[in-house]
Amino acid sequence: DVGETEDGDDEQGDWDTDDEMEQEKEQDDSELTFSKHTGSVFCVSLDPATNSLAVTGGEDDKAYVWRVSDGEVLFECTGHKDSVTSVLFSHDSSLVATGDMSGLIKVWKVETKQEVWSFEVGDLEWMEWHPCAPVLLAGMADGNVWMWKIPGGDCKTLQGPGCHSTSGKVLPDGKRAVVGYEDGNVRLWDLKQGNATHVIKGHDGHQGALTCLACNKDGSLVLTGSVDGRAKLINTATGKVVIYFKMYHSKASQEDAEETNSVESVGFCNVLPLIAVAYLHGTLAIYDLSSQVLRHKCQHQAGIVKLQWEESSSVVSTCSLDGAVRLWDARSGTMVSEYRGHQAEILDFTLNREASMAVTASGDHQAKVFCLQRPDR
């Protein structure tokens, strides 16, 4: 019926609809588009010291370090032979690490734009810099976690259980790391001793591969997410599961829900006792930690890829498979704003410290910089 004229001639209506679709397609809220990549852009990281540089890695086997103000390439991280799936600045922004699917990891000194270290491991699952030292951790498909001092290359291995190490995080004290595995187990590691202090498994562990991890500000609690549709809150001192969060849908059976309802991203709010859990079917769930109650369900049209809380507010941002970045007020559960511009799914994003800017990586071969305006700023 859309646009149909009285005599039943809907040709004009078709044109209107096309125009509207064209307008929608052309909507671009971004300040800047970085389009040097010739394949999907898989990952993005901002330099923590100044938030002025981004590094992106992509399907074209390339990684670039570039300025977010004007998109100017500082240098290209050359020599990768497979898709670059992990890129990260070190805690002081002096080094940048790039890792590809084949397991080639390179570290570059930002100041000199030179490669200072490289190492080839098995299939790479994740990388993480130590929060206060030039130490790089990487999780492998064989379950081992490697830890190197950069650029010296001194090395330590945290022996895995023989299945993929799917996610990892160094806790804020810099002495411990939490690592999730494909078999649903979670291990807390003492980095100095190189041994696991706690193993969360069996009924306490997950019933499927770990997908994501987050810790609160002081590292006393870790939140884990899995393809089993559950998020678990773990006390890092005792290794005990404090609470687990699970969402069912009235229409779907429990089995169906578990099949499609993988937890894709989790995070703690810094200013209120709230956590956020993002599900593949498009729900962002806000839970109250003190009462363990589901406060809000923020619905997306497509699967959520990642969430990130603002440093000093109760606003949580999401990026999703429909190519949009959205800001949500966790107190009310309402969407504050939405930013579009990508022609394909967003695969990764990050916020600067002030949460005034988001940098996105997308399947449309582009990275974009969005200026996040909010009424209270």
N, C-alpha and C positions, 0 to 999 in steps of 0.2 A: 504493500500500500504506500510505501514511502514515496512522496513526490508525485503520485499518480494524478494526472489531470482529469478534469470532469469527463472528457470524452474517452477516457480509458487509455489515452496515449501516455505511456510512462517513459518515453524516451528522455524527456527533460529530467525526470526523476533520476534516471540512470546517471546523467551528467552530474547532477547535484551530488549524488552519492560518491561518484568518482572524485569530485573536487574535495569533498569532505575527507575522503580517504587520503588524498594527496596532501591536504593540509596536515592531517594527523601524522602522516609519514614524515613531513618536513619539520615538524615541531622539534626545535633544538634549543634546550634551555642552557646548554653548556657555554662556558666562557671561552674555551679553547679545545681544539681537537688535535690530538697527536696521531698522525696517520703514516708513520714510517714503516710500520709492520705490514707484511704482505700475507699474513694468515691470522687466525684467531689470536687475540691477546689473552693469555691465561692468568697472568699474575701481575700485581703492582705493589710497590712499597714506597713510602715517603721517607726522606731522611729525617731522623728524629731530632737532630740538633737544630735545624733551621726550618724544616718543612718546606724548603724551596726547591728541592730536587726530587724527582720521581725516577724509579727504575721499573721498566716493564719487560716482560718476557713473553715469547709467543711461539706459535706453531711453525713459524718461518725459521726456527733454530737461532733466533736472534734475541739479544737483550740490549736495551738502550738506557743510558742515564741521561735525563733531560730536565730542563728547567720548567717548572709549572707556570711561571709568569708568561713565557712567550713560546714554549715548545721547542726551544733551541736544544739540539743534541750536544751534550757535553762530551760524551764518547760512546762508542759502540763496544759492547762486550763480545768480542769476536771469538771464533774457534769452536763454538758448540756444533754438534753434528746431529742433534735431535731436538724436539720441542723443548723450549725452556719453560719449565713448569714451576720453578721456585726462584724468587728474587727477594733479597733482603739487605737493608742497610744495617751495619753494626750499631751498637748502642750510642756511639759518639759520632756516627755518620762518616767516620774516616775510611771505612771499608764497605764494599758492597759484594755480596755473594750471589752467584748465579748458578743454578743447577738444572741439568736437562734430564729427560726421561731415561737416557741410557746410563746415567750415573756419573757423568762428568761434572764435577763441581769446580768452579773457578772463583777466586777472590781478587778483587781489584782495589787499588788504592785510589780514592776519589781525587785527592790533590794532584797526583802525578798522572792519573788516567791510565796507569800501568797495571798489568796482571802481576800479582805478587805471589800467588800460590795456586796450584791446581792439583786435583786428585781424582782418580777414577775408582768408583765403587760399583756395587751391583745396582739394580734398579732402584732409583731414588723415590721415596714416598713423601718426605717432608724435610725441611731445613729450619733451623732456629738458632739465632745468635744468643749467646749468654748476655744477661741484662747489664753486666758491668765489667766485662773483660773481653779481650779479642779471642774468644773461644767459640767455635762453630760446632753445632750438633746436627747430625743428619740421620734420619730413619730409613731403613732399607726394606726391600721386599723379603729378604731372608729373616727379618725380625731383629737384626742387630742394629744398635744405635752407635754411630761413630762420633767421637769427640776430638777435635783438633785444636791445638794452639796455633794461631795464625800470626805471622807468616812462618814461624819455626817449623810447624808440622808435627810437633809431639802429639802422640795419638793414644787414645784409650777406647776400648770397645765395651759397651754394655750388652752382654750376651742375651739375645732374644730367645723366644720359645720355639723358633722354627716356622713361624707364620708371619705375615706382613706386619711391620710396625707402621700403623696407619696415621698416627698423630703424636705430637710431643710438645712439651712446654717446659722451659726452665722456670722454676718458682722464683719469686722476687728475692728470696734470700741468696740466690745464686749458688746454693749448696746442694739443691735437690732438683730433680726433674720428674715430671709425671709423663708416662708414655702409654698410649693405647694401642691395642693389637687387634688383628683380624679375628682372633678367636673370642673376642669380647672381654678379655682380661685387661686389667689396668695395673701397671707397676709403678711404684714410687721408688726412685733411685737416689742413692747417695753418690753424688758425682765424684767426690774425693776418693771414697773407698771403692767405687765401681760396683757396688752390690745393691740388690733390691731390698729396701727396708720393709715394704709391704706389697703383697700381691692380692689384688681384689679379683676374685674369680668365682666360678660356680654360681650359686644363687645370687651372690653379691655382685658378680660381674655382669656384663651384658650378654644377651643371647645372640648377638651378631656383631659384626665388625664395628669398631669405634670410628666415628666420622670426625669428631671435633672435641676440643678441650678448652677450658678457660679457667683461670684462677682469680680469686678476689684479690684486693689490693695488698693484703699482708701475707697471702699465700697459705692461709690456714684452711681454706676450702677450695676444692676443685670441682668443677662441673663437667660432666662427660656426656656426650651424645652419641647415639649409635643408630645403625640401620634397623635395630629392633623397635624403634619408635619411642624409646625411653631416654630420659635424661636423669643422671644420678648425681647427687651431691655427696662428695667424699671429704671426710676430715683428714687432712694430710698428716696430722700428728699420730693419729691412731690407725689410719687406713680403713676406717669403718664408713659404711654407707649411712649417711644421716637421713636422707629422704630420697625417694625416687618419684619422678614426675612422668605421667603417662596420659596421653589424650586419646579418647575413643570418639568415634562418630556414631551418632544414633543410627544412621542408615546402614553404615558398613558393618560387616561382621568384624570380629576382632582380628581374624586372619587377614582379611582384606586391608584393614587399617594398618596392620603391621607391614604388609607388603609394600604399600605406597607411602607409608608415613615415616620415612627415615628422618632423623633429626640431622639437620645440615649445619647448624651453627648455634652456639650458646654464649651467654655473657652475663656478667654481673654489673648491676648499676652501682656507681661509686657513692651516690648521695642518698639513696634510699635502700631499704632491705628488699630489693626486687631483683629477679633474674629474668632473662628473656631466652626463649627456646624457639628456634625457627625450624619449621617442618617443610619437607619436600612438597607436600600438597598445597602449601601456600598459607598456612596459619602461623602467625607470630603470636606465641603465648607469653603473657606476662604473669609470672607467679610471685606471690608474696612469700618471702623466705620465713618470716616470723610465724605466720599462720598457716603456711604451706598451701594456701588457697590460690586457685586460678583466678586472677583479677580481670584479665582482658584477653579476648581473642581478636587479633587484628588480621582481617582477611585480605589476602592478595589474590589476584587473578591467576597467578602462575607460581611455580615453585620458588621458594626463597633460597638464595645461594649463600648469603652471608649476612650477619648482623653486626653492628658495632654501636656500643653505647658512647654517648658524649662523655668526655672526661669529668665535667662538673655540672651535669644536669640530669634530669630524668627523661631526656629524649634519646630514643634509640633509632638508628638508621638501618635500612635494609636495602639490599639490591636483589633483583629477581630475574627469572628467565624471560619476563616480558620486556626487559630492557629499561626498567625504570628504577630510580633511587627514591625511596620514600622515608620521610621523617615522621616518627610517631611519638606522641606524648604518653609515656607509660602510666602517668597518674590517671588520665581520663580514657586512655585506649583509643584516642582519636588521631587521625592522620593530620600532621601539621602542614606538610607540603610534599609535592611530588615533582621530580625532575626527569624529563625525557630528552632523547636526542640520539640514542643508539637504535640501529636498525636490526639488532639481534640481541640475544641474551647477554646480560652482564655476568661475567665469570669470576670477577673479583673486584673489590673496591676498598678504599681506605679513607679515613677522615684525618684532617690535620688536628693539632692539639686544641685549637680554639673552636673546632667544629664549624668553621666558616667556609670550609672547602671540602669537596669530595673528589677523589680521582678514581676513575672507573676503568676497567679492562673488559673488552667485549669480543664476542664472536664475529662482530662486523669488521674486524681487523683494526679497530680504533681504540685509543684510550682518550678519555675526555676529562676535563677539569670543570667542575660545577661549583658556582658560588652559592653557598647555602644562606639564604636570607631568612631571618626569623623576626617576628614582630618585637620580641623582647630583647633584641640585640641593638 
